Amino acid sequence: MTRTASAFWLNESGKGEVRQVTLAEPGPGEVEVRTLFSGVSRGTETLVFRGGVPENQYAVMRAPFQEGDFPWPVKYGYLNVGVVEHGPEQLRGRTVFCLYPHQTRYVVPEASVTVVPDAVPAARAVLAGTVETAVNAVWDAHPSIGDRIAVVGGGMVGSSIAAVLATFPGARVQLVDADPARESVARALGIGFALPGNALDGCDLVFHASATEPGLTTALNLLAPEGRVVELSWYGDRKIAVPLGEYFHSRRLTIRSSQVGTVGRPDRTYAERMALALDLLADDRFDALITGDSAFEELPDVMPKLADGEIPALCHRIDYGRTHVSQ
């Protein structure tokens, strides 16, 4: 008998649907996972949802278990937490994280899942993929004790970086965002907050994650001489103007990119980086990054609202045990 699962697919700009998909029997070295939660990373996933992936970036932007090709139809996503129901004895019954799209159950190689530590609730573990990006950014940045640090852009990636750095020894960490509502996130993380015009300057290091030209300009303006901007924004198919005149050369400033596709330390593996991200999530301050919940069946209605800002969100969590209630 054919086995099936339910998966969320994007069909065309502004539309999506839940489809029935065929579920393979797990073979040797594979696990079958029943999803508990998945997360919508608002920035990247809504860009995909709008069809904003440039054609020359189709290969780079593929998710690990994506089906279909950009722009549509495509099954896309990478924040999934579930329970192993079939597989090696040491994994059966364990809660695991996987870079898998929004789907009720799935079969993947055993090496593709990471066991969630007992100290990390499954509902929080959906953040692991984004915290992994934050870990990589910090590795790329090489902060020092006592650094003056700003994070410009309080979205999911920026807030994750701020959370990772919140307890960095001796550092002054400030979250900078044009939305005053982000102050509550900064407060929950135990760090400072400022609107762009009021941010503390003289920074040794600025992480930029706003994906806007004004944000990048603010990041450069905040730097002290010899300061560095670590650029994490994904601009899709937009062209961005960078202010490289005025003081850029006289202050000897640096802009460098950071992207999670390459591990930021040569002495660490992808698996070690993911395991570290999950260990960090034992800190309950990360709960501030989860800003809403919906049932899986609601995704076709929820995704457009996330894309146009009707539902303001950092990480929007999808609950596979929650029943959809029609309004």
PAGU-61163 format. One record per residue (C-alpha): residue in three letters; x, y, z. Coordinates in Angstrom, 1 decimal. Layout:
# residues N
ALA  X  Y  Z
...
# end
This chain:
# residues 327
MET  0.0  0.0  0.0
THR  1.3  3.5  -0.9
ARG  2.2  5.6  2.1
THR  1.7  9.3  2.1
ALA  2.4  12.4  4.1
SER  1.2  16.1  3.8
ALA  3.6  18.8  2.6
PHE  3.4  22.5  2.0
TRP  4.3  23.6  -1.6
LEU  4.6  27.0  -3.2
ASN  2.8  27.1  -6.5
GLU  3.2  30.7  -7.8
SER  3.9  34.1  -6.4
GLY  1.6  34.6  -3.4
LYS  0.1  31.2  -3.3
GLY  0.7  27.8  -1.7
GLU  -1.1  24.6  -0.9
VAL  -0.9  21.5  1.2
ARG  -0.3  18.4  -1.0
GLN  -0.2  14.7  -0.4
VAL  3.2  13.3  -1.2
THR  4.5  9.7  -1.4
LEU  6.4  8.5  1.6
ALA  9.1  5.9  1.0
GLU  9.8  3.1  3.3
PRO  13.0  3.8  5.4
GLY  15.9  1.6  4.2
PRO  19.3  0.8  5.9
GLY  20.9  3.9  7.3
GLU  17.7  5.9  7.1
VAL  15.2  7.2  9.6
GLU  11.5  8.1  9.5
VAL  10.6  11.2  11.4
ARG  7.2  12.4  12.5
THR  7.2  16.2  12.6
LEU  6.3  18.0  15.8
PHE  7.2  21.5  14.8
SER  8.6  23.4  11.9
GLY  9.6  27.1  11.7
VAL  9.2  29.7  9.0
SER  12.3  31.8  8.7
ARG  10.5  34.9  7.6
GLY  13.2  36.6  5.6
THR  14.4  33.8  3.3
GLU  11.2  31.8  3.0
THR  9.0  34.8  2.2
LEU  11.6  35.9  -0.4
VAL  11.3  32.4  -2.0
PHE  7.5  32.7  -1.6
ARG  7.5  35.9  -3.6
GLY  9.7  34.4  -6.3
GLY  12.6  36.8  -5.5
VAL  15.4  34.3  -5.9
PRO  17.7  35.4  -8.8
GLU  18.1  32.9  -11.6
ASN  21.9  32.8  -11.1
GLN  21.4  31.9  -7.4
TYR  19.0  29.0  -8.0
ALA  21.6  26.3  -7.1
VAL  23.0  28.2  -4.1
MET  19.5  28.8  -2.6
ARG  18.4  25.2  -2.8
ALA  17.4  23.8  0.6
PRO  18.9  20.4  1.6
PHE  15.7  18.5  0.9
GLN  13.9  20.9  -1.4
GLU  11.7  19.3  -4.1
GLY  10.9  21.2  -7.3
ASP  12.9  24.0  -8.9
PHE  12.7  27.8  -8.5
PRO  10.7  29.8  -8.9
TRP  7.7  27.4  -8.7
PRO  6.4  24.8  -7.8
VAL  8.7  24.2  -4.9
LYS  8.7  22.5  -1.5
TYR  11.0  24.7  0.6
GLY  12.0  25.0  4.2
TYR  14.7  24.0  6.6
LEU  13.6  24.3  10.3
ASN  12.1  21.0  11.3
VAL  11.9  19.1  14.6
GLY  10.3  15.7  15.0
VAL  10.5  12.3  16.6
VAL  12.2  9.3  15.0
GLU  9.7  6.5  14.7
HIS  11.7  4.1  12.5
GLY  15.4  3.8  12.3
PRO  18.4  2.6  14.3
GLU  17.7  1.6  17.9
GLN  19.8  4.5  19.3
LEU  17.6  7.0  17.5
ARG  14.1  5.6  17.8
GLY  12.0  7.7  20.1
ARG  14.5  10.6  20.1
THR  13.6  14.2  19.3
VAL  15.7  15.4  16.3
PHE  16.3  18.5  14.3
CYS  16.6  18.3  10.5
LEU  17.0  20.8  7.7
TYR  13.7  19.7  6.1
PRO  10.7  21.5  4.7
HIS  7.2  21.7  6.2
GLN  5.9  18.1  6.0
THR  4.1  15.9  8.5
ARG  6.6  13.0  8.3
TYR  9.6  12.2  6.1
VAL  12.4  9.7  5.5
VAL  16.0  11.0  5.4
PRO  19.5  9.5  5.9
GLU  20.4  9.0  9.5
ALA  23.3  11.5  9.2
SER  20.9  14.3  8.3
VAL  19.3  14.5  11.7
THR  20.8  15.9  14.9
VAL  19.5  14.7  18.3
VAL  18.0  17.6  20.3
PRO  19.6  17.8  23.8
ASP  17.3  16.9  26.7
ALA  17.7  20.4  28.1
VAL  16.2  22.0  24.9
PRO  12.4  21.9  24.4
ALA  11.3  20.6  21.0
ALA  9.3  23.7  20.5
ARG  12.4  25.9  20.8
ALA  14.6  23.6  18.8
VAL  13.1  24.9  15.5
LEU  15.5  27.9  15.9
ALA  18.5  25.6  15.5
GLY  19.0  26.4  11.8
THR  19.1  30.1  12.3
VAL  21.2  29.9  15.5
GLU  23.6  27.8  13.4
THR  23.8  30.8  11.0
ALA  24.5  33.1  14.0
VAL  27.3  30.8  15.3
ASN  28.9  30.9  11.8
ALA  28.7  34.7  11.7
VAL  30.4  35.0  15.1
TRP  33.1  32.6  13.9
ASP  33.6  34.7  10.8
ALA  33.7  37.9  12.9
HIS  36.3  36.9  15.5
PRO  35.0  39.2  18.3
SER  37.4  40.0  21.1
ILE  36.8  40.5  24.8
GLY  35.6  44.1  25.5
ASP  34.5  44.7  21.9
ARG  31.8  47.4  21.2
ILE  29.4  45.5  19.0
ALA  26.2  46.5  17.2
VAL  23.7  44.2  15.4
VAL  21.9  46.2  12.7
GLY  18.6  44.5  11.8
GLY  16.5  42.8  14.5
GLY  15.0  40.1  12.3
MET  15.5  36.4  12.9
VAL  19.1  36.2  11.9
GLY  20.1  39.5  13.6
SER  18.3  38.7  16.8
SER  19.9  35.2  16.8
ILE  23.3  36.8  16.6
ALA  22.5  39.2  19.4
ALA  21.3  36.3  21.5
VAL  24.5  34.4  20.9
LEU  26.6  37.4  21.8
ALA  24.5  38.5  24.8
THR  26.8  36.9  27.3
PHE  30.1  37.5  25.5
PRO  32.7  38.6  28.1
GLY  33.0  42.3  28.5
ALA  31.3  43.2  25.3
ARG  28.9  46.1  24.7
VAL  26.1  44.6  22.5
GLN  23.3  46.7  21.1
LEU  20.5  45.7  18.8
VAL  19.7  48.4  16.2
ASP  16.4  48.4  14.3
ALA  14.0  50.9  12.8
ASP  11.1  49.1  14.4
PRO  10.6  50.2  18.0
ALA  8.8  46.9  18.7
ARG  12.2  45.1  18.5
GLU  13.1  46.7  21.9
SER  11.1  44.0  23.7
VAL  13.3  41.3  22.0
ALA  16.5  43.1  23.0
ARG  15.2  43.5  26.6
ALA  14.4  39.8  26.7
LEU  17.9  38.9  25.5
GLY  19.4  41.3  28.1
ILE  21.1  43.6  25.7
GLY  20.7  47.3  24.7
PHE  18.4  48.6  21.9
ALA  18.5  51.7  19.8
LEU  16.7  53.2  16.7
PRO  19.2  53.9  13.9
GLY  19.6  57.6  14.7
ASN  20.3  56.9  18.4
ALA  22.7  54.0  18.2
LEU  26.0  54.0  20.0
ASP  28.9  54.5  17.6
GLY  32.6  53.8  17.9
CYS  32.0  50.1  17.3
ASP  34.7  47.6  16.7
LEU  32.3  45.2  15.0
VAL  28.9  45.5  13.4
PHE  26.8  42.6  12.1
HIS  24.4  43.8  9.4
ALA  21.2  41.8  8.8
SER  18.6  44.3  7.8
ALA  18.8  43.6  4.0
THR  18.3  47.3  3.4
GLU  20.5  50.0  2.0
PRO  19.9  52.4  5.0
GLY  20.8  49.5  7.3
LEU  24.1  49.0  5.6
THR  24.8  52.7  5.7
THR  24.0  52.7  9.4
ALA  26.3  49.8  10.0
LEU  29.3  51.6  8.3
ASN  28.5  54.9  10.2
LEU  28.7  53.1  13.5
LEU  32.2  51.8  13.0
ALA  35.4  53.1  14.7
PRO  38.6  53.3  12.7
GLU  39.7  49.8  11.6
GLY  36.2  48.6  12.3
ARG  34.5  45.7  10.5
VAL  31.0  45.1  9.1
VAL  30.0  41.4  8.8
GLU  27.3  41.3  6.1
LEU  24.7  38.6  6.4
SER  21.8  40.2  4.4
TRP  20.4  38.3  1.5
TYR  19.2  40.8  -1.1
GLY  17.8  38.4  -3.6
ASP  17.6  40.0  -7.0
ARG  18.0  43.6  -5.7
LYS  21.0  45.7  -6.4
ILE  22.4  47.6  -3.4
ALA  24.4  50.9  -3.3
VAL  27.3  50.8  -0.8
PRO  28.6  54.1  0.5
LEU  32.3  53.6  -0.1
GLY  33.2  57.3  -0.3
GLU  33.7  59.8  2.5
TYR  35.3  58.1  5.5
PHE  35.3  54.5  4.2
HIS  39.0  54.6  3.2
SER  40.3  57.1  5.7
ARG  39.0  55.0  8.6
ARG  40.2  51.8  6.9
LEU  36.9  50.0  7.3
THR  36.2  46.5  6.2
ILE  33.0  44.8  4.9
ARG  33.1  41.0  4.7
SER  30.4  38.5  3.9
SER  29.2  35.6  6.1
GLN  27.1  32.8  4.7
VAL  26.1  29.5  6.4
GLY  27.0  27.4  3.4
THR  30.6  27.3  4.5
VAL  31.7  26.5  8.0
GLY  33.4  29.6  9.5
ARG  36.1  27.6  11.2
PRO  38.4  25.1  9.4
ASP  38.7  23.0  12.5
ARG  34.9  22.4  12.8
THR  32.5  20.3  10.8
TYR  28.9  21.0  9.8
ALA  27.7  18.4  12.3
GLU  29.7  20.1  15.1
ARG  28.4  23.5  14.2
MET  24.8  22.2  14.4
ALA  25.3  20.4  17.7
LEU  26.7  23.6  19.2
ALA  23.7  25.6  18.0
LEU  21.4  23.2  19.7
ASP  23.4  23.3  22.9
LEU  23.1  27.1  23.0
LEU  19.3  26.7  22.8
ALA  19.2  25.4  26.3
ASP  19.1  29.2  27.2
ASP  15.4  30.1  27.5
ARG  16.1  33.7  26.4
PHE  15.9  32.3  22.8
ASP  12.1  31.9  23.3
ALA  11.9  35.7  22.5
LEU  12.7  34.8  18.9
ILE  9.5  32.7  18.5
THR  6.8  35.3  17.9
GLY  3.8  33.3  16.8
ASP  2.2  29.8  16.2
SER  -0.1  28.3  13.7
ALA  -1.4  24.8  12.8
PHE  0.2  23.1  9.8
GLU  -3.0  23.2  7.9
GLU  -3.1  27.0  8.2
LEU  0.2  27.5  6.2
PRO  -1.5  28.4  2.9
ASP  -3.2  31.3  4.7
VAL  -0.4  32.2  7.0
MET  2.5  32.5  4.5
PRO  1.0  35.4  2.5
LYS  0.4  37.3  5.8
LEU  4.0  36.7  6.9
ALA  5.3  37.8  3.5
ASP  3.3  41.1  3.5
GLY  3.9  41.9  7.1
GLU  0.3  41.4  8.2
ILE  1.7  38.9  10.7
PRO  4.9  40.5  12.1
ALA  7.3  37.8  13.0
LEU  10.8  36.7  13.7
CYS  10.4  32.9  13.7
HIS  6.8  31.8  13.2
ARG  6.4  28.3  14.6
ILE  4.2  25.6  12.9
ASP  2.6  23.2  15.3
TYR  1.7  19.7  13.8
GLY  -0.3  18.7  16.9
ARG  -2.4  21.8  16.9
THR  -5.9  21.5  15.3
HIS  -6.9  24.1  12.8
VAL  -10.1  25.9  13.9
SER  -12.0  27.7  11.1
GLN  -13.0  31.3  11.9
# end
